[in-house]
Amino acid sequence: MFRVLILLTCLLANAPGLAVEHAIVLNADCPPGFELSSGHCELRSLYQMYPSLQEAGVGGLKTGLPEWRDGFSPEQTDLGRYLFFDPVLSGDGSVSCASCHHPDQGFADGLGQSLGIDDSVLPRSAPTLWNVAFLKSFFWDGRTSSLEEQMQGPLYDAHEMGSNPQLLLKTLNGIPAYQQLFAQAFPNDFIDSGSQVRLDHIYAAITAFQVSLISLNSRYDQYAHGYADALSGPEKEGLNIFRSFVARCAECHTPPLFTNQQLAVIGTPEPEGMPFDAGAQVPMKEPSQRGGFKVPSLRNIALTAPYMHSGRFASLREAAAFYTGGRGHAVPKGEELKIHWHIWEPNLTDEELDRLVDFLMTLTDESFKPEQPSRLPSGMRPVHNNVADAGEIKDGASNHE
């Protein structure tokens, strides 16, 4: 009944002669950081001037980017922006993609365990979406290799967004405004009057928006490009510690993305009362990856507390201190994990940990943060600013973060 009321409201809001506001027209300009070329948006960054390491080591500050995704049209990107913020994509209209990936919280959600429909508490935290254009695997356990595949997890999980392919298509094809916008974004597929929105259109549009989330203009980046005064003295000390053979932070959090995109078993403790998370062992069916998770990017890390897959650490200082506690010191009793060899005993001092945190704060850059739509094609209101009450983990809740 709720879904019927939503669709009726949307149809009335978009019916000719009844709409008070002007129809939404998709932006024909590329997002910041991209240049229009032959109808497609292509990334432009100073890092493209430098050679890429391609997994050859840590390298210097002037290190190029790994391969990235771009090539979507401005209209596809803008359509994806509306879809990303629209709760009509969820089964009950209560959550959107932005509910777990809030632009004001580093495109995470500030929770150790994200919340889905019916306030279901999910097993893991929502990772940031900044710079996903460069990633080659997704989810904390790295089980998918494309954004199109990844988004189907939360979209169709009963405890996250609670939709299904049939419902999603019926909903969007039942909203005239969305039909018009999809026709703008994919004109070659909407030549016939009976053309319908397809799942690949939806996935492509959301992907187009996500790969536009580029964060490469922090104070660190200014320093890396040659402006020595971009960092303070303590921040430069922190950078030196970060790159040192003693701390070894940069060996896993490799610039310029500040991740080597690999899986690592580091033995992070779970929050009290939370069961042990087997991590990458489950999708890989590999015992050596028990407790293994993707090495996250540290870009905009100051905005995405709490930290780790479970939100175990409330602050950057706590997270940094974990690594100086000794190899495997937090592994629970009864577990024999294959701890990554970079995790050892650096024995950093309190001052060195403070300088590390100083440096990590310089990785913040939201200069290309997209505008949040004030109105949506569905006629619904954005819901990502709602504060949900914590619920209980439902039976069968999956790890779709």
C-alpha positions in Angstrom: 0.0 0.0 0.0 2.8 2.3 0.9 4.5 1.8 -2.5 1.2 2.5 -4.3 0.8 5.8 -2.4 4.4 6.8 -3.3 3.8 6.1 -7.0 0.5 7.9 -7.0 2.1 10.9 -5.4 4.9 10.9 -7.9 2.5 10.6 -10.9 0.4 13.5 -9.7 3.5 15.6 -9.0 4.8 15.0 -12.5 1.5 15.1 -14.4 1.2 17.8 -17.2 -0.5 20.9 -15.9 -0.3 19.9 -12.3 3.4 20.4 -11.5 4.1 23.7 -9.8 7.9 23.6 -10.3 9.7 23.5 -13.6 10.7 20.1 -14.9 14.2 18.9 -13.9 16.8 19.2 -16.7 20.0 17.3 -16.4 23.3 19.3 -16.2 25.1 19.3 -19.6 28.4 20.3 -17.9 30.9 17.9 -16.5 31.5 17.9 -12.7 34.6 19.7 -11.3 37.8 17.9 -12.1 36.5 16.6 -15.5 36.7 17.9 -19.0 34.1 17.3 -21.7 35.6 15.5 -24.7 33.4 14.1 -27.5 30.4 14.2 -25.3 32.1 12.4 -22.4 33.6 13.6 -19.1 37.3 12.8 -18.7 39.3 13.1 -15.5 42.0 15.9 -15.3 44.5 15.8 -12.5 48.1 16.9 -12.0 48.9 13.3 -11.0 48.3 12.3 -14.6 51.6 14.0 -15.3 53.5 11.5 -13.2 54.4 7.9 -14.0 52.3 5.3 -12.1 54.1 2.8 -9.8 51.8 0.0 -10.9 52.5 -1.9 -7.7 56.2 -1.4 -8.0 56.7 0.0 -4.5 56.0 3.1 -2.4 57.8 5.7 -4.7 58.1 9.4 -4.1 55.5 12.0 -3.6 55.2 12.7 -7.4 53.6 9.3 -8.1 51.0 8.8 -10.7 47.5 7.4 -10.4 46.5 3.8 -11.0 43.9 3.2 -13.8 40.6 4.9 -13.3 37.1 5.0 -14.7 35.6 7.9 -16.5 33.9 8.5 -19.9 30.3 9.0 -18.8 28.3 11.9 -20.2 27.4 14.9 -18.0 23.7 13.9 -18.2 24.4 10.4 -17.0 26.5 11.7 -14.1 23.7 14.1 -13.0 21.0 11.5 -13.3 23.1 9.3 -11.1 23.3 12.1 -8.5 19.5 12.3 -8.3 19.2 8.5 -8.0 21.9 8.4 -5.3 19.8 10.8 -3.1 16.4 9.4 -3.9 14.7 7.1 -1.3 12.4 5.8 -4.0 15.1 3.3 -4.9 14.5 1.5 -1.5 11.7 -0.9 -0.9 9.8 1.2 1.6 11.0 4.7 0.6 12.9 5.2 3.9 16.5 5.1 2.9 18.7 6.2 -0.1 22.3 5.5 -1.1 23.2 8.7 0.7 21.8 7.4 3.9 24.9 5.3 4.3 27.2 7.5 2.2 26.4 11.0 3.4 28.4 13.7 1.6 28.9 15.7 4.8 30.4 12.7 6.5 33.1 11.8 4.0 30.5 9.8 2.0 30.4 7.4 5.0 27.8 7.6 7.7 29.6 8.1 11.0 28.4 4.8 12.4 30.5 1.7 13.3 27.6 -0.4 12.0 25.4 1.1 9.3 21.6 1.2 9.4 19.3 -0.1 6.7 15.5 -0.2 6.4 13.5 -0.7 9.6 16.6 0.6 11.4 18.3 -2.8 10.9 21.8 -2.7 12.2 24.2 -4.0 9.7 27.4 -6.0 10.5 29.9 -3.5 9.1 30.5 0.2 8.6 29.9 2.0 5.3 33.2 2.7 3.6 33.8 6.1 1.9 33.0 6.6 -1.7 35.6 9.2 -2.4 37.9 8.1 -5.2 36.1 4.9 -5.9 36.9 5.6 -9.6 40.4 4.2 -8.9 39.4 1.0 -7.0 39.6 -2.4 -8.5 37.6 -4.2 -5.8 34.7 -3.3 -3.5 33.1 -4.1 -0.1 35.3 -4.5 2.9 36.1 -8.1 1.9 36.8 -7.2 -1.7 34.3 -9.6 -3.2 33.2 -7.6 -6.2 35.2 -6.1 -9.0 32.9 -3.3 -10.4 30.7 -0.6 -9.0 27.7 -1.9 -11.0 28.0 -5.3 -9.3 28.7 -3.8 -5.9 25.6 -1.6 -5.8 23.3 -4.6 -6.3 24.3 -5.8 -2.8 22.7 -2.9 -0.8 20.0 -2.2 -3.4 18.5 -5.7 -3.1 19.4 -6.8 0.4 16.4 -7.2 2.6 18.0 -5.4 5.5 19.7 -2.5 3.6 17.5 -0.9 0.9 15.1 -3.8 0.6 14.2 -3.6 -3.1 14.5 -6.1 -6.0 15.1 -5.7 -9.7 11.4 -6.0 -10.7 10.2 -3.5 -8.1 13.0 -1.1 -9.0 12.1 -1.1 -12.7 8.4 -0.9 -12.0 9.0 2.1 -9.7 11.2 4.1 -12.0 9.2 3.3 -15.2 6.1 4.5 -13.4 7.5 8.0 -12.8 7.3 10.2 -15.9 10.0 12.6 -14.7 12.4 9.7 -14.4 11.5 8.4 -17.8 12.3 11.8 -19.3 15.6 12.0 -17.4 16.7 8.6 -18.5 15.9 9.6 -22.1 18.1 12.6 -21.7 20.9 10.5 -20.3 20.6 7.6 -22.7 19.1 9.1 -25.8 20.1 6.2 -28.1 18.1 3.8 -26.1 14.9 5.9 -26.0 14.3 6.5 -29.7 11.0 4.5 -29.6 8.0 5.8 -27.7 7.7 2.5 -25.8 11.3 2.5 -24.5 11.7 1.6 -20.9 14.3 2.2 -18.2 16.6 -0.8 -17.9 18.6 -2.1 -15.0 21.9 -1.4 -16.8 20.8 2.2 -17.3 20.3 2.5 -13.5 23.6 0.9 -12.6 25.5 3.0 -15.2 24.0 6.3 -14.0 24.8 5.6 -10.3 28.3 4.5 -11.3 28.8 7.7 -13.3 28.0 9.8 -10.3 30.2 7.7 -8.0 33.3 7.9 -10.2 32.9 11.7 -10.2 33.7 11.8 -6.5 37.3 12.8 -6.8 39.4 14.1 -3.9 43.0 14.9 -4.9 43.3 18.5 -3.9 44.2 18.4 -0.3 47.0 20.3 1.4 49.1 17.2 1.1 48.5 17.2 -2.7 49.7 20.8 -2.9 52.8 19.8 -1.0 53.3 16.8 -3.3 53.1 19.0 -6.3 55.9 21.2 -5.0 54.4 23.9 -2.7 56.6 23.3 0.3 54.6 25.6 2.6 51.4 23.7 2.2 52.3 21.6 5.3 53.4 22.9 8.7 56.5 21.6 10.4 54.7 19.0 12.6 52.7 17.8 9.6 55.9 17.3 7.6 57.3 15.3 10.6 54.1 13.2 10.5 54.6 12.6 6.8 58.2 11.5 7.4 57.0 9.1 10.1 54.3 7.8 7.8 56.8 7.0 5.0 59.5 5.7 7.3 60.7 2.1 7.4 59.9 2.1 11.1 56.2 2.9 10.9 55.7 1.4 7.4 52.3 3.1 7.0 52.9 4.0 3.4 53.7 0.4 2.4 49.9 -0.4 2.7 48.5 3.1 2.5 50.5 4.0 -0.6 50.2 7.5 -2.1 48.6 9.0 -4.0 45.4 7.0 -3.2 46.8 6.1 0.2 45.8 2.4 -0.3 47.6 -0.4 -2.1 44.1 -1.9 -2.7 45.2 -5.2 -1.2 43.6 -7.4 1.5 45.4 -7.5 4.8 44.9 -9.4 8.0 45.8 -7.0 10.8 44.0 -8.5 13.8 41.7 -5.6 14.7 39.6 -6.3 17.8 35.9 -6.3 17.4 33.8 -4.0 19.6 32.6 -5.6 22.8 29.8 -8.0 22.3 30.3 -8.2 18.5 31.1 -11.6 17.0 34.4 -12.1 15.2 34.1 -11.1 11.5 35.8 -13.6 9.2 36.2 -11.0 6.5 37.7 -12.0 3.2 37.9 -15.7 4.2 34.2 -16.1 3.4 34.1 -14.9 -0.3 37.6 -16.2 -1.1 37.2 -19.5 0.8 40.8 -19.1 1.8 41.7 -19.7 5.5 44.8 -17.4 5.3 42.4 -14.5 4.7 40.4 -15.1 7.9 40.0 -11.7 9.5 41.3 -10.0 6.3 39.8 -6.8 4.9 40.6 -4.3 2.2 43.2 -1.7 3.0 41.1 1.5 3.0 42.1 4.8 1.5 43.1 7.4 4.0 41.7 10.2 1.8 39.3 12.4 3.9 40.0 10.0 6.8 39.4 12.9 9.3 35.7 12.9 8.2 34.9 9.2 8.4 35.2 8.2 12.1 34.8 5.7 13.6 37.4 3.5 12.0 38.0 -0.1 10.9 35.3 -2.3 9.4 33.4 -2.4 12.7 34.0 1.1 13.9 36.2 -0.2 16.7 38.2 3.0 17.1 36.5 6.3 17.7 39.4 8.5 16.8 42.4 8.6 14.5 44.7 8.7 17.5 43.2 5.4 18.7 43.5 3.8 15.3 47.1 4.9 14.9 48.0 3.6 18.4 46.6 0.1 17.5 49.5 -0.4 15.1 52.2 0.3 17.7 50.7 -2.2 20.1 52.6 -5.2 18.7 52.0 -7.9 16.1 48.7 -9.7 16.7 48.3 -8.3 20.2 44.5 -7.9 19.8 43.7 -11.3 18.2 40.9 -13.0 20.2 41.6 -16.2 22.1 41.1 -19.3 20.0 41.9 -17.5 16.7 45.2 -18.1 14.8 45.3 -15.4 12.2 47.9 -14.9 9.5 48.8 -11.4 10.4 50.2 -9.3 7.5 54.0 -9.1 7.7 54.0 -5.3 7.7 52.3 -5.3 11.1 55.1 -5.6 13.6 56.2 -3.5 16.7 57.3 0.0 15.6 57.1 1.2 19.2 56.2 4.8 18.2 56.2 7.4 20.9 53.1 9.4 21.9 54.6 12.4 20.2 55.2 10.4 17.0 51.6 9.2 17.1 50.4 12.8 17.5 52.5 13.8 14.4 51.0 11.0 12.4 47.5 12.3 13.2 48.6 15.8 12.3 49.6 14.5 8.9 46.5 12.4 8.3 44.4 15.6 8.8 46.1 17.1 5.8 44.5 14.5 3.5 41.1 16.2 3.7 39.7 17.7 0.5 36.0 18.3 -0.3 36.5 20.9 -3.0 34.7 18.8 -5.5 31.8 17.7 -3.2 28.7 17.6 -5.3 25.6 19.6 -4.7 22.8 17.8 -2.8 19.5 18.0 -4.8 16.8 20.1 -3.0 14.1 18.2 -4.9 13.9 14.8 -6.5 12.3 13.5 -9.7 10.2 11.0 -7.6 8.5 13.9 -5.8 9.9 12.4 -2.5 12.0 14.3 -0.1 15.7 13.5 0.6 16.0 11.4 3.7 19.8 11.2 4.3 19.8 13.9 7.0 17.3 11.9 9.1 18.7 10.5 12.3 17.7 6.9 12.6 17.4 5.1 16.0 19.6 2.0 16.3 17.7 -1.2 15.9 18.7 -4.9 16.2 20.6 -7.0 13.7 17.9 -8.9 11.9 18.2 -12.7 11.3 20.1 -13.2 8.1 21.5 -9.7 7.8 24.3 -9.7 5.3 27.7 -8.0 5.0 26.9 -5.7 2.2 29.3 -3.0 3.3 
